[in-house]
Amino acid sequence: MVDTHQGLASQLHEALLIVEDDPETQRKYSQALEGEGSLLTANSLGVSASLQQFLTAVVLIGRCDANTLSLIKEMLSYAPRTKILVVVENDKDSDAVLALEAGAFDVIERPFSDEYLRLLMRRARHVAKLEQEVYRLKSFERRQDSIVGGSPQMMQLLRMVDRVSLTDINTLIIGESGTGKGLLARAVHDRSSRSEKPFITINCASIPEALLENELFGVENDTSGVHRVKLGKIESAHGGTLFLDEIGDMPLHIQGKILRFLQSRLVDRVSGRHAIPVDVKIVCATHQDLRQKSSEKRFRDDLLNIVGEVAISIPPLRERSDDILLLAKTFLLQFNQSMNRNVSGFTEDALEALQAHVWPGNVRELQNKIKSAVIMADGNHITASDLALTKEHKKDSGLPLNIRQVREEAERQAVTRALARAEGNMSQTANLLGVSRPTLYTLIDKYALQR
């Protein structure tokens, strides 16, 4: 049983957790640390279930024994950067050594003053915050380029991601299958202040209706007098982000329960005894027209208004042809590395085939085609035949009838292809096009292409 001295769900993941079996000692520690932020208390037997819900930055354990050493390892398996302080007896140096070897941040020898306890706790919390910030920055640097795209549409999309990531506003991602909705949801999480906390995904279309409620909200059971809890996806995402993929396929009765959770931020487990406060950022995704489903009474209008506080639409790949060659090159590099191949690029006919294809399966289809082509390629370059693109999905020329527009479209495509073949090298691109570098820069600016 976890007792919250300050019950705001948004503060729980930053709280200090005190683990102590003796009620009087537990009260003494709580009084000593009063005013130092949110406090959680638990006994050694009850703390295990709470670990998955409250991944606190600092933990104080009131004694050192075999159970404590096991508990330290369990805590660090859930949250490796948690700072654990362990109280030890001053005449038992071995306990201090064992606690530190198990992963404790520091030990506190009895007797100690309240001020000394507060000092060590503040130090641990300060180090935890510094490490969290370093981790967040490294994570951002590592993942910020995971969404590939240089087209004006994608640049605008990434600007929207940056903005919504700074807030806890509910976000709805709309796009056709294969456009990368899950990748975009992950980017929202990774660029937020919650990046170190869990990112939990549940696909509402892939789980049978009879099981979906249990998966989302969790279950409590009493078996042979033993109270057992299975945490749901919502609780597991506490402090982080919950990604509801294909929310348009969620059954109506579960939509009602999700709506109640979003309004109250309290989870009612199936057969549960009490409502549980949970702090999560909500990101949803769908390939369906939820407004149409709402008008047909197949999706709750009030739920749509809440989950869609901000809506981000991902354009299909056919509408951002500038990204096709950039994505193709990116996937080529990835699969060269993962499959130990050394395919250096694409032939001219392969580049033309990539641009001419409609890509009904969007980025996922392109990724699969490049993967297959890397395997099938006999030489150092992928050919059109290696791509095995079907003729029925070949674009109409798509060129307008107006002569000026035809020339501009042909010019834009030529610059895009030359940039791809030269891998962004400006001198080589200018040579391929037969123009000077200043002229090339003018063309790039004119058609808003990525350098």
N, C-alpha and C positions, 0 to 999 in steps of 0.2 A: 504494500500500500504506500503510495507516494502522497505526501502532504505538501501542499503549496502554501507558503506564507504570503505570497503575492500572486494572485491567481490570474494575472493577465497572460493569455496564451502566447502573445507575441514576445513575452519576456522569458518564457520558460527555457528556450534553447540557449539562453545566455546565463542561466542561473547557476548558483553554486549548489552542488548536491552533497549533502552530509549523510554518510552511511555510518550508523551507530545503532546497536541493538538495545543499549540501556537508555530508557526514556529520560532519566535525569541527566545523563551525560549529553544526550542528544539536545535536550533543552539548553544546557549550558553552552554548547557550541553555537546554537542558534542565537542565543542572547549576545554572545561575544561578537558575532558577525552581523548583528542587526544593523541595518542602515548601509550595508555593503552591496545592496542589490537584491534581486529575487533569490529566495532560498527554497530548496527542496530537501526534504528529509526522507529517509527510508531505512529499514533494517536490512541486514545482509541477505536475508531470505527473500525479501520482496523487491530488491533492487533490480534483479535480472530482467524481469518483464518490463520494467520502466525504462531500461537502457535504450530499447528500440524506439521509445517515444520521446525521451528527453536526452538528447545528445549534448550534455552540458560542457562548458569550456573547462571548468575546474571541479574536481571531486575531492572531498575530505573524507578519509576512512579512519574511524576512531580507534582501530586496533590492528595489530599485525599478527596473523596466524596463517595456517594453511589455506583457509577459506579466503582470506584477504588476497593472498598471492594469486589464487585462481581467479578471483574477482577482477584484479588489476588486468590480467591478460584478457579476460572477457570484455572488459570495458574498452581496452585499446583495440580489440578486434572490430568493435563497432565504430569507434571514433579515435583513430591513431594519434590525433593531435591533442586529445584531452590531457590536461595537467592534473595528475593525481598526487595528493599530499597524504601521507600515512603517519599516524601517531604511533610512536614506538617508546618502549621503556628505555631509560638512559643507561641501564646496566645490561642491555641486550644488544650489543653491536651486531650480532649475527642477523637479528631481525631487520635492522636498517639496511644491511648489505643485501639480504634476500629481497626486500621491497624494491630497492633500486635496480637490482638485477631483473626483477619481474617487469620493470618499466615505469615505476613511480617517478614523478618529477622531482620530489623532495621528501624528506622525512622530518618529523617534528618530535623532539625528545621531551618526554615528561620530566619535570614539570615545566610549564611554559605559561607566559602571561597572555591575556586577551590581545594586548597590543602586538605581541610577537606573532600570534596567530593571524591577525588581520594583515600584518606586514607581509607574511609569506603568501597569504591568499592573494593580495594585490599584486605581488610580484608574479605569481603564477598566471593570474588573469592577464597581466600586461604582456607576458611572453606569449600567451595563447593568442592574443589579439594581433600581435606582430606577425606570428607565424601564419595566422589566418589571412592577413593582408598579403603577405608574400606569396602564399599559395594561390590566392585569388588572382594576383597579377600574373603569375606564371601560367596559371590556367587560361587566363584571357589571351596571353601571347601565344600559347600553344594552339588555341582553338579558334582564334579570331578569323583565320583564313580558311576554316573548314567549309564555309559556304563559298563556293566558287562562282564568280560571275562578274563581268565588267560592263554589262549592258546598262543603259540608263534605268531600266525597270528594276534590276537587281540592286543597283546603288541606292535607289530610293527605298527599296525593301530593307536593306541593311541599316539605313538611317532610322527607319521605323523600329527595327529591332533594338537599336541602341536606346531609343527613347522609352519604349515600354519596359526595358530591362531595369531602368532606374526606379521603377515604381512597382507596386503590388497590384496593379490594375489587372482584372481578368482579361485574357487575350484569346481571341478566336482566330485560328489560322485556316484559311479556305484555299483549296487548290485541288486540281485533278490528282488522281492516283499517280505516284511516281515523281511528283514535283519536289519532294523533299520536305514535307510538312513536319516530320519527326526531327529532321536535322535543324529546322528553323526553331522548333520548340526547345531543343537542346541549347541552341545559341542564346535564346532568351534567358535560360537558366544560367548558362556559363558566364554571361556578361552581367549578371545581377549580383547583389550582395549576398545572395543565397548560394553561390556557386560551390561552396564547400559542403553544403548540406545535401540531402538525398534528392535525386531526380528520379521520380517513380512514374513509370508508364503503365497504362492499362488500355488495351484495345477493346472498346465496347462492342465491336462486331465479331470478335474471335472467341468470346467466352459465352457459353450457353446461358440463357436468361436465368435458369434456375440457380446458377452459381455466381452470377455477376454481383448480386447484392452482397453475398458473403465475401467476395474478393475485394469489394470496395470498402465495406464498413466493418469487416471482421466479425468474429463469432466468439461468444462465451458459452462454455459448457461446464456442467457439474457432473463428473463421472466418478462414481464410487466415493463421493465425498470430497473429491479433489476439484478445485476450481481451475479450469484451463482457459486460456485466452489465445485466440489466433488473431493477430493484428491484420487489419485490412490495409489496402493500398493507401487510403487517405491518411491513416495514422502513421504508416511507415514513411510518409513524405513530410512528417512534421519538421518545420523549420526550413524546408526546401520547396520543391516544385512538384505539383501533381499534373501529369500530362494525360488528359482524357482524349485518346485518339479515336477517331470515327464516332464522335458523340452523337451524330445523327442516327446511329443505330441503337442507341440506348432505349430500352423499353420505357413506356410511359410511367409505370408505377415507380421505377427507379429514378426517373427524372424528378418525380416529386420529392423523393428522399434527398437527392443531390441538391435540389432547390432549398430544402430546409437547412441542409448543412451550410450552403453558401450564405444563407441569411443569418444563421446563428453561430457558425464556426464551431459547432458541437457535433461530435459523432455519436450516434446511437448504434452500438454493436447489435448484431442479431442475438436475441435472448440476453442482451446486456442488462446490467444493473443500474449503471449510471451513464450520463452523457459525458463524453471526454472532449475537453477543449483541444483544438488542433490549429496550428498556424501554418498555412500553406499558401503558395502562389498557385493560381489555377491557369493552366494553358490548355485549350481545347483545339481540336482539329476536325475537319470534315471535308469530304469531297461533294457533299450534297447541298442543295439549296434549302437551308433551314427555314427561310421565310415561306417558301412554298409548302414545306412540310407542316409549318405552323398553321397556315391557312387551311390545310387539310386535316387539322387536329391530330397530327401524328408527331408533333413536337411542341412542347409547352412554350407559349409565347413569353411568359414571365421568366422562364429559364434562359431563353435565347437573349433576352434583354440583359440578364446578369452576366452570362458567360461571354457575351459579345460586346462588352464595354468598349473594347478596341478590336477591330477586325483587320487582319492583314491578309491580303489576297496574293497568292503566288502565281504569277503568269505561267502558262504552259510553255514548254521549250520552243514550240513552233512560233511563239510570239516574241521570242528573244533570240533570234538566230545568231546574234553577235556572240552569244555565250557557247554555242555548240562546239566550235573548234577549241576554245579555251578549256571547256570541260573534257573534251576528248583527249587533249594533251595531258591534262591532270590525271585522268584515269590511266592513260598509257604509262605514266611515270609510276603510279601506284602499283599497277599489275606487273610492270617490269621488276619492281623490287620484291613484291610478295611471291612471284612465281619464278624468280631468278632468271628472267629473260633479258634480252638486250636489243629490243626493237627500238630503233632510233627515231622513227617518225612515220608519216603518212605519204603515200604517193599522191600525185595530183588528182588522179581519178578517185581516190579515196576521199580526199578533201571535198571534191565536188559531190560525191555521193552523200557524205555527211550533211552537207548544206541543203541538198535536194530532198532529203527525207523529211516526212511530216512529224515523226516521233510521237505516235499516239500513246506510247508508254512513258513519255517524258524522260527525265534524267535517269530514272532507273533502267529504262530500255537502252539508253545510250551507254550507260555503265556496263550492262550485260553484253552489248555488242562489242565494246572495246575489249572486254575480258576474253570473249570468245576469239576475237581477231588476234590478240596477243598469243593465244595458244596455237592458232591455226597458221599464223604467218610463217612462210618458208624462208623469206629473206629478212633484211634489216628494216624493211618498211612494210606497213600495213597497206594492202591494196583494197580496191573496191570489192573484189570477190571475197577477200577475207572477212569483210564486214557482213556479207550475205544479207543485204537490205532488200526487202521485197518491193516489187515495182508498184503494187497497189497502194503503197503508202508514199509514193513519190509526189512531191509537190507539183502543182501547176507552176508554171514559170513565175506566177504571182506578180509579174511586172505590169505596171499601169500602161495605158495607151499614150499618155502624154509624153512627148519626146524628151522634154526636160527632166521629167520624173524618171523615165527609163534610164537616162544617162546618169542621174544621181544615184539611183539604186545600183546600177552596175559598178559605178565608181566606189560606192561604199563597200560592196561585196569584195571588190578587188583589193581594197586596202585591208579589209578584215582578213582575207585569206593570206595576203602577203605578210601581215604581222604574225599570223599563226605559223607560217612556214619559216619565218626568220626568228621565231621564238622571242619576239619583242625587240630584236636588235634593230635600231633605227637605220643604221647605215645599210645593212643588208635589205631591209624592207624598201628603202628608197631605191636601191639598185634594182630590185625585182620589179618595182613599178616604173622604173625609168624616169624618176623625178628627183628633184633636189630635196635635201633634208628640210629646209624651210617650207617647201611646198607640202611635204609629207605632214609636218606638224599642223599646217593649215587644214589639210584634209581630215586629220584626226580630230581636231577641234570642231570642224564643221559637222562631222557625223557623230560627235560625242563618243568616240571609241576609246577604249582603255589602252594606254601606252604600254 
